Amino acid sequence: MNKLTFLVNFLAYVITNPKAGRQILDAKYQSRQDSKHRVFNYAEKKTQLDDVIKVLFPQSQHAIEDFSKNTAEVQSHIGSFFDKLKNETYPSKKKPYPLEYTLDNKSGLFLYILCKIIRPEKIVETGVAYGLSSMYILQALFENKKGTLYSIDSVFTPWQSKEMIGSAIPSHLRKNWKLILGSSSEKLKETLSALGPLDIFFHDSLHTYKNMTFEFDTAWPFIIKNGFLISDDISGNNAFHDFYSKIDMEPFVLPQNEKSFLGILKKS
Ligand SMILES: C[S@@+](CC[C@H](N)C(=O)[O-])C[C@H]1O[C@@H](n2cnc3c(N)ncnc32)[C@H](O)[C@@H]1O
């Protein structure tokens, strides 16, 4: 598809879907506002995965390598899913999200280990895309034989579709999964109010200061004692930093690459 056709299709979509158009414009505006602010540097706060697990769960008998072996199947499934997509054009119906948009394996492994150790009943995540974070969580719930993952995401652009949300998640892992269609600003409050106390909240949707702050403020009161609030991509703005400062807590910060970090807060 050439640029002009893309633009015409995009405009037609926005005109026929004014709500989606407003969401796209609002997200762009929020990102632009965020780019005007200096961001906190997490480099000095970072802790490697082994140490995060040792400090959080000193009693755990399992080595990281054992957990890592358990996720080999998930990782190979992700590898073949992405192999099929790599030659497709982005954005398109077949490839609605860029491949680098997805959670890195180390963060996925953290989510898996966390769910294996604390054996959660209820997890809420925002932002699914192909479903990588969901898969790591669901693999643990499948092995635990308990727990439900509630994921909030929607169709925001003409190339996205309901079918592609979580499309990487294999059928045997879907038993413990409930997809809630809508933006987090529309669905998070009502979802949490209906669910009650929560073991884990994971943010990976729209990474703007406004949206992240809204999600953290909304989810935190629902998280049980010893439960977790986790956020992907904390380094694009100061929402995570301002949130943990406000509640007077210190996070764990797991490095993904030089610029990107996963933020972890345990509620005491
Ligand atoms: C970074 S991707 C999620 C990656 C995913 N967690 C993974 O591990 O592969 C961001 C996702 O957030 C969704 N999203 C964007 N804005 C959102 C909003 N306001 N509410 C809910 N989801 C949103 C997008 O549709 C996209 O699927």
The ligand as a MOL file (V3000), in Angstrom:
LIG
                    3D

  0  0  0     0  0            999 V3000
M  V30 BEGIN CTAB
M  V30 COUNTS 27 29 0 0 0
M  V30 BEGIN ATOM
M  V30 1 C 3.2070 -2.2750 24.0050 0
M  V30 2 S 1.7970 -3.0380 23.3280 0 CHG=1
M  V30 3 C 1.4620 -4.3210 24.4780 0
M  V30 4 C 2.4740 -5.4300 24.4200 0
M  V30 5 C 2.0580 -6.6850 25.1370 0
M  V30 6 N 1.8350 -6.4830 26.5460 0
M  V30 7 C 3.0870 -7.7680 24.9020 0
M  V30 8 O 3.7390 -8.1880 25.8710 0
M  V30 9 O 3.2500 -8.1970 23.7810 0 CHG=-1
M  V30 10 C 0.5820 -1.8530 23.6800 0
M  V30 11 C -0.8650 -2.3070 23.5230 0
M  V30 12 O -1.6690 -1.3640 24.2330 0
M  V30 13 C -2.8720 -1.1620 23.5440 0
M  V30 14 N -3.3760 0.1470 23.9640 0
M  V30 15 C -2.9980 1.3700 23.5350 0
M  V30 16 N -3.7090 2.3250 24.1610 0
M  V30 17 C -4.5220 1.6760 25.0380 0
M  V30 18 C -5.5010 2.0920 25.9850 0
M  V30 19 N -5.7740 3.3860 26.1580 0
M  V30 20 N -6.1450 1.1630 26.6950 0
M  V30 21 C -5.8830 -0.1550 26.5190 0
M  V30 22 N -4.9770 -0.6180 25.6420 0
M  V30 23 C -4.3080 0.2860 24.9170 0
M  V30 24 C -2.4850 -1.2700 22.0790 0
M  V30 25 O -3.6230 -1.6080 21.3190 0
M  V30 26 C -1.4160 -2.3580 22.1220 0
M  V30 27 O -1.9860 -3.6050 21.8970 0
M  V30 END ATOM
M  V30 BEGIN BOND
M  V30 1 1 1 2
M  V30 2 1 2 3
M  V30 3 1 2 10
M  V30 4 1 3 4
M  V30 5 1 4 5
M  V30 6 1 5 6
M  V30 7 1 5 7
M  V30 8 2 7 8
M  V30 9 1 7 9
M  V30 10 1 10 11
M  V30 11 1 11 12
M  V30 12 1 11 26
M  V30 13 1 12 13
M  V30 14 1 13 14
M  V30 15 1 13 24
M  V30 16 1 14 15
M  V30 17 1 14 23
M  V30 18 2 15 16
M  V30 19 1 16 17
M  V30 20 1 17 18
M  V30 21 2 17 23
M  V30 22 1 18 19
M  V30 23 2 18 20
M  V30 24 1 20 21
M  V30 25 2 21 22
M  V30 26 1 22 23
M  V30 27 1 24 25
M  V30 28 1 24 26
M  V30 29 1 26 27
M  V30 END BOND
M  V30 END CTAB
M  END
